[in-house]
Amino acid sequence: MLVIVSDLHLGDGTTAASIPPSAFHLFANRLREMAYFASFRKDGAYRPITELDVLLLGDILDPIHSTVWLDTHPGAVNFVRPWTDSTSPFFARKLAAATQSILDHQLNRESFAVLKRLAAGTEIRLPPATANGRPDMQSNERVSPVVRLHYMVGNHDWYYGLQGPAFDAIRRTVIDRLGLHNTPAPFPSDLGEAPEIAEVLRRYQVYARHGDIYDKFNYSQERGRNSATLGDVFAMEVLNRFPVEVENRFGNQLPKPIIDSLRRITNVRPALATSL
């Protein structure tokens, strides 16, 4: 069984709010229900599925929409933005700080715990089959399919595809907290970079990738996925910075709910409609 999820945009709360944990509990319940019905095969017999692959297809974590990046300013030795040199040690440190801020955010902790339990096989438990191919609801025994969570990147989390030991360490942390099946090697953006995921999709006769490749604002055909784009600049210096600047300049004159509402402008789609 294959399930594909993308664009959860789980952040650290410094801009838009993350999806609540209740949505992840609902997701786990739906997966359990789908796994049960997928166990009824074409011949009508019930045989519990043995494998469940969940492909997280980009923009699951959203480090770009963290104001952690705005802690440094142009001219500072440790100045970092997504478009600065990623080989600088300050780049990996900033990404690590933004990632840890997402992982530690109160709204996300329970959500990540649900994903990790899914990967551990404790969330989906199916009744065994009877001798005549029906679900044995009376049995105390339960069957747990092997669940694998695969992570591919998009335009908001492309940093997790960067090479280097410092980025490997960041990926290890993400893998551990989400229960991913990935290795600490760069998370892929294309199936050509991920033979194991490509083989999984081949078995299901499915092709998948994040849609950023079709968006010139968020993907550079010349430089490839491991590079920043105009979309990164817009997100960082307009969407993230605007509520921060308003608070710094007028925070003592405006009601707090107005400042808080401005942090949600990152939810506007398309992004270029934000000014409207």
C-alpha positions in Angstrom: 0.0 0.0 0.0 1.3 3.5 -0.9 0.3 6.8 0.5 1.7 10.1 -0.7 1.6 13.3 1.4 3.1 16.7 0.7 3.1 20.4 1.8 2.4 20.0 5.5 4.7 23.1 6.1 5.4 22.3 9.7 7.1 25.4 11.2 8.3 26.7 14.5 5.4 29.0 15.1 7.4 32.2 14.4 5.3 32.8 11.3 2.2 30.7 10.4 0.9 28.1 12.9 1.6 24.5 12.3 -1.1 21.9 11.7 -2.5 20.7 15.0 -1.7 17.2 16.4 -5.3 16.2 16.0 -4.8 16.2 12.2 -2.0 13.6 12.7 -4.1 11.4 14.9 -6.8 11.6 12.2 -4.2 10.7 9.6 -3.1 7.7 11.6 -6.8 6.6 11.9 -7.4 7.0 8.2 -4.2 5.0 7.4 -5.4 2.2 9.7 -8.8 2.2 8.0 -7.3 2.2 4.5 -4.8 -0.6 5.5 -7.8 -2.7 6.6 -9.8 -2.2 3.4 -6.7 -2.6 1.3 -6.4 -6.1 2.9 -9.4 -7.2 0.9 -7.8 -8.5 -2.3 -9.1 -8.6 -5.9 -10.2 -12.2 -5.4 -12.4 -11.1 -2.4 -10.3 -12.8 0.2 -9.0 -10.9 3.2 -5.2 -11.1 3.7 -3.6 -8.4 5.9 -1.2 -6.2 3.9 2.4 -6.7 4.9 3.9 -3.4 3.8 2.8 0.3 3.9 5.0 3.0 2.3 4.3 6.6 3.1 6.1 9.1 0.8 6.5 12.5 2.3 6.8 14.4 -0.9 8.4 17.8 -0.1 7.8 20.8 2.2 7.0 18.6 5.2 9.2 20.7 7.5 9.4 24.4 6.6 12.7 25.8 7.8 12.5 28.8 5.4 9.5 30.3 7.3 11.4 30.6 10.6 12.5 34.0 11.8 15.6 32.3 13.2 17.2 33.3 9.9 16.7 37.0 10.7 18.9 36.9 13.8 21.9 38.0 11.7 22.2 41.0 9.5 24.2 41.9 6.4 27.8 42.8 7.3 27.9 40.4 10.3 30.6 37.7 10.2 27.9 35.0 10.8 25.3 36.5 8.3 23.4 33.7 6.7 20.5 33.5 4.3 19.4 30.6 2.1 21.2 32.2 -0.9 24.6 32.6 0.9 27.4 30.0 0.6 26.0 26.7 1.9 29.6 25.5 2.5 30.0 28.1 5.3 29.8 26.5 8.7 27.3 29.3 9.7 24.9 28.0 7.1 24.6 24.5 8.6 24.4 26.0 12.1 21.5 28.2 11.1 19.7 25.4 9.4 20.3 23.2 12.5 18.8 26.0 14.7 15.7 26.4 12.5 15.2 22.7 12.3 15.5 22.2 16.0 13.1 25.0 16.5 10.6 23.2 14.4 11.2 19.9 16.1 10.8 21.4 19.6 7.8 23.5 18.8 5.0 22.5 21.2 2.4 21.9 18.4 4.7 19.6 16.5 6.0 17.3 19.2 2.9 15.2 19.5 2.5 15.2 15.7 6.0 13.8 15.2 5.4 11.2 17.9 2.4 10.0 15.9 4.6 9.6 12.8 7.3 7.8 14.8 4.7 5.4 16.2 3.4 4.7 12.7 7.0 3.8 11.6 7.4 1.6 14.7 4.4 -0.4 13.7 2.4 0.4 16.8 -0.3 2.5 15.2 -1.6 0.1 12.5 -2.7 -3.3 13.8 -4.9 -5.4 11.7 -7.0 -8.5 12.6 -5.6 -11.8 11.2 -7.3 -13.7 8.5 -9.4 -16.8 9.1 -8.9 -20.0 7.2 -11.6 -19.0 4.8 -10.2 -15.6 4.1 -12.2 -13.3 6.4 -11.0 -10.9 9.1 -10.9 -12.6 12.5 -12.4 -9.9 14.7 -12.6 -12.3 17.7 -8.9 -13.0 17.8 -6.7 -11.2 20.3 -3.9 -11.4 17.8 -3.1 -8.4 15.6 -1.0 -8.1 12.5 1.3 -5.1 12.0 2.4 -4.3 8.5 5.9 -2.9 8.0 5.6 0.9 7.7 8.2 2.9 5.9 8.3 6.7 5.9 10.3 8.1 3.0 11.2 11.8 2.8 11.8 13.8 -0.5 12.4 17.5 -0.5 10.6 20.4 -2.2 11.3 24.2 -2.5 10.8 25.0 1.3 13.0 22.2 2.6 15.6 21.8 -0.1 18.3 22.4 2.4 18.0 18.8 3.6 19.4 17.7 0.2 22.8 19.5 0.8 26.0 17.5 1.0 28.3 17.4 4.0 28.8 16.0 7.5 27.1 19.0 9.2 23.9 18.4 7.1 24.1 14.6 7.7 23.9 15.4 11.4 20.8 17.5 10.9 19.2 14.8 8.8 20.0 12.2 11.5 18.0 14.3 14.0 15.1 14.6 11.6 15.1 10.9 10.8 15.1 10.1 14.5 12.3 12.4 15.4 10.0 11.5 12.5 10.9 7.8 12.3 12.0 8.1 8.7 13.3 5.2 6.6 15.9 7.5 4.9 19.6 7.3 5.6 21.5 10.5 6.7 22.6 10.9 3.0 21.1 14.0 1.3 17.3 13.7 1.0 16.4 13.4 -2.7 14.3 15.8 -4.8 14.3 13.5 -7.8 13.7 9.8 -8.1 17.0 9.5 -9.9 18.7 10.4 -6.6 16.7 7.8 -4.7 16.9 4.2 -6.1 15.1 2.7 -3.2 12.2 5.1 -3.4 12.1 4.7 -7.1 11.8 1.0 -6.8 8.9 1.3 -4.3 7.1 3.6 -6.8 7.9 1.3 -9.7 6.1 -1.6 -7.9 3.0 0.6 -7.6 3.4 2.0 -11.1 3.5 5.5 -9.8 5.8 8.5 -10.6 6.1 11.3 -8.0 8.0 14.4 -7.4 7.4 17.9 -5.8 5.9 20.4 -8.2 8.6 23.1 -7.7 10.3 21.9 -10.9 7.5 23.5 -12.9 7.7 26.9 -11.0 10.4 29.3 -12.2 9.9 31.4 -9.1 10.9 28.5 -6.9 13.2 26.3 -9.0 16.2 27.1 -11.2 16.6 24.8 -14.2 20.2 26.0 -14.6 21.4 25.5 -11.0 19.2 22.6 -9.9 17.4 22.0 -6.6 20.3 22.6 -4.3 20.2 26.3 -4.7 18.1 29.2 -3.6 15.7 31.0 -5.8 13.7 34.3 -5.9 11.0 32.5 -3.9 13.5 32.0 -1.0 14.3 35.7 -1.0 10.6 36.7 -1.1 9.7 34.3 1.7 12.6 35.5 3.9 12.9 39.2 3.3 9.2 40.0 2.6 6.9 37.4 4.3 9.0 36.6 7.3 10.4 40.1 7.8 7.2 42.1 7.4 5.5 41.2 10.7 8.9 41.4 12.5 9.5 45.0 11.2 5.9 46.0 12.1 6.3 44.7 15.6 9.7 46.4 16.0 8.5 49.8 14.7 4.8 49.9 15.9 4.5 47.1 18.4 3.6 49.6 21.2 1.0 51.2 19.1 -0.9 48.2 17.6 -3.0 45.6 19.4 -1.1 42.2 19.6 -3.8 40.3 17.6 -2.9 42.5 14.6 0.7 41.6 14.8 -0.2 37.9 15.3 -2.4 38.0 12.2 0.4 39.4 10.1 2.4 36.3 10.8 -0.2 34.3 8.9 0.5 36.1 5.6 2.8 33.1 4.8 -0.5 31.1 4.2 -1.5 33.3 1.3 -1.4 31.4 -2.1 -0.1 32.3 -4.5 2.6 34.0 -2.6 2.8 36.9 -5.0 -0.8 37.8 -4.0 0.3 38.6 -0.5 0.4 42.3 -1.1 -3.3 42.2 -2.1 
